[in-house]
Structure formats: structure tokens, C-alpha cells
């Protein structure tokens, strides 16, 4: 019963090594750093201490990062900051869009006012007409023409400046 053959030792040696590795990895996961290297005899060594001397070492498992008690609060603060930045970008975009629309509107009013000034300044021999409340065409008299010209000149000065 106590006899062990060399062949059975060779079959169990990889199992023992695998079990040792599993235990070492489990210990590494528990918090210690696990080092792996090959010694001078060609054997693979696992340890929680690095080897002495100039030996190529591979870190197999590392300590878990420490828990951050402020992680949830930091994440919430980052979320608030991100939402604030998004809101500020949306407000800036809306402001820019409004400014562009104002520029376009001013240009349209300017163009219309300049065209009206040219029309009202045209030779008085060219008759101008307007539609009354009933939809009938009535001629524009000289006083109304002068008043409309002044109004359109004022609009041109206001909207075409710059």
C-alpha cells in the first residue's frame, strides 16, 4: 500500500503544481501581489515576494485597488458637471442661432427698405398705387409719398447701419 511508482509521481506532479498555482492565485486575489519567475534550475516559482537578484519577473496577480468611499459622490458630481456643460452648450447654441436669425431678419428689412426708398424717390411722374381697405387700387398722393419715403429712409438707417 505504501509503494508509489515513479510513473504515478509523474502523473500527480502536474496536478500538485496546478493545485499550488490555484491556491497562489486565490491568495493573490485576496490582496497580495503574486510574482512568477523561473529559477536557475529551470523551475517555475510563484511567490508573494519578488526574487533577489537580476531575474526576469512577471506579476501574475496584483492587489485589488483600495475602495474609494467617495466614488459614488464623485460620480454624481461628474454627472452634474456633465449635465451643466451640456445645458451651457445648448444655451450657447440657441443664442448663436438667435443671433444668426436676427442678422438675416435685419438684412431682409434693410433690403426691403432700400428698395422702397428707391421706389418712393423715383420720378413723381411715375404713379404709385396702394390698396385700400376694400381692396381697391388708389393713387398715392405727394404727401403720402413723402411720408412713406421718410419712414423707409428711417428703416434703412436703422437696419442697414454697419
C-alpha positions in Angstrom: 0.0 0.0 0.0 2.8 2.4 0.7 4.6 1.8 -2.6 4.5 4.6 -5.1 5.9 4.2 -8.5 7.8 6.8 -10.4 5.1 6.8 -13.1 2.4 7.7 -10.6 4.6 10.5 -9.2 5.0 11.9 -12.7 1.2 11.9 -13.2 0.4 13.6 -9.9 3.2 16.2 -10.1 1.3 18.4 -12.6 -1.9 18.1 -10.5 0.0 19.2 -7.4 1.6 22.1 -9.3 -1.8 23.1 -10.7 -3.3 23.0 -7.2 -0.4 25.1 -5.8 -0.9 27.6 -8.6 -4.7 27.8 -7.9 -4.0 28.4 -4.3 -1.4 31.0 -5.1 -3.8 32.8 -7.5 -6.6 32.7 -4.9 -4.2 34.2 -2.3 -3.3 36.8 -4.9 -6.9 37.7 -5.4 -7.2 38.1 -1.7 -4.9 41.1 -1.8 -1.2 40.2 -2.2 0.8 40.6 -5.3 1.9 37.3 -6.9 5.3 37.1 -8.7 6.3 34.4 -11.2 9.8 33.6 -12.4 12.0 30.7 -13.5 14.8 29.8 -11.1 18.4 28.8 -12.1 17.3 25.1 -12.3 14.5 25.9 -14.8 11.7 25.5 -12.4 8.8 28.0 -12.4 8.5 29.7 -9.0 5.5 31.6 -7.6 5.8 33.8 -4.6 4.3 36.8 -2.8 7.9 38.2 -2.6 10.0 39.2 -5.6 13.1 37.2 -6.2 16.5 38.5 -5.2 19.0 39.4 -8.0 18.6 40.2 -11.6 15.8 37.8 -12.5 13.0 38.4 -15.1 9.8 38.6 -13.1 6.2 38.5 -14.2 3.5 39.8 -11.9 0.6 37.3 -12.1 -1.9 38.9 -9.7 -2.0 42.2 -8.1 -3.6 43.6 -5.0 -7.1 44.9 -5.6 -7.4 48.7 -5.7 -8.5 50.2 -2.4 -12.1 51.0 -2.1 -12.9 54.7 -2.7 -15.5 55.8 -0.1 -16.2 58.9 -2.2 -16.6 57.1 -5.5 -20.4 57.4 -5.6 -20.3 61.1 -4.7 -17.5 61.8 -7.2 -19.5 60.0 -9.9 -22.6 62.1 -9.1 -20.6 65.3 -9.1 -19.2 64.4 -12.5 -22.7 63.6 -13.8 -23.9 67.0 -12.6 -21.0 68.8 -14.2 -21.6 67.0 -17.5 -25.2 67.9 -17.5 -24.3 71.5 -16.7 -21.8 71.6 -19.6 -24.4 70.1 -21.9 -27.0 72.7 -20.8 -24.5 75.6 -21.3 -23.6 74.3 -24.8 -27.3 74.1 -25.7 -27.9 77.7 -24.4 -24.9 79.0 -26.3 -26.1 77.2 -29.5 -29.6 78.7 -29.1 -28.1 82.1 -28.5 -25.9 81.8 -31.7 -28.9 80.6 -33.7 -31.0 83.6 -32.5 -28.2 86.0 -33.4 -27.9 84.4 -36.9 -31.7 84.7 -37.3 -31.6 88.4 -36.2 -28.8 89.1 -38.8 -30.9 87.5 -41.5 -34.0 89.4 -40.5 -32.2 92.7 -40.3 -30.7 92.1 -43.8 -34.2 91.4 -45.2 -35.7 94.6 -43.7 -32.7 96.6 -45.0 -33.1 95.2 -48.5 -36.9 96.0 -48.4 -36.4 99.5 -47.0 -33.7 100.3 -49.7 -36.0 99.1 -52.5 -38.9 101.1 -51.1 -36.7 104.2 -50.8 -35.7 103.8 -54.5 -39.4 103.4 -55.4 -40.6 106.5 -53.4 -37.6 108.6 -54.7 -38.4 107.7 -58.3 -39.7 110.4 -60.6 -43.1 111.8 -59.4 -44.4 111.3 -62.9 -44.5 107.5 -62.3 -47.7 107.0 -60.4 -47.8 104.8 -57.3 -50.8 103.0 -56.1 -51.8 101.2 -52.9 -54.8 99.0 -52.0 -57.4 100.5 -49.6 -59.5 98.5 -47.1 -61.9 97.4 -49.8 -59.1 96.1 -51.9 -59.4 98.9 -54.5 -56.4 100.5 -56.1 -56.0 104.1 -55.1 -53.2 106.5 -56.1 -50.5 107.6 -53.6 -50.6 111.4 -53.3 -47.5 113.5 -52.8 -47.9 113.9 -49.1 -48.3 110.2 -48.5 -45.3 109.5 -50.8 -43.1 111.9 -48.8 -44.2 110.3 -45.5 -43.6 106.8 -46.8 -40.2 107.9 -48.2 -39.2 109.3 -44.7 -40.4 106.1 -43.0 -38.4 103.8 -45.3 -35.3 106.0 -45.0 -35.5 105.7 -41.2 -35.8 101.9 -41.5 -32.8 101.9 -43.9 -30.7 103.9 -41.5 -31.7 101.7 -38.6 -31.4 98.3 -40.3 -28.6 98.9 -42.8 -26.1 100.5 -40.5 -22.7 98.9 -40.3 
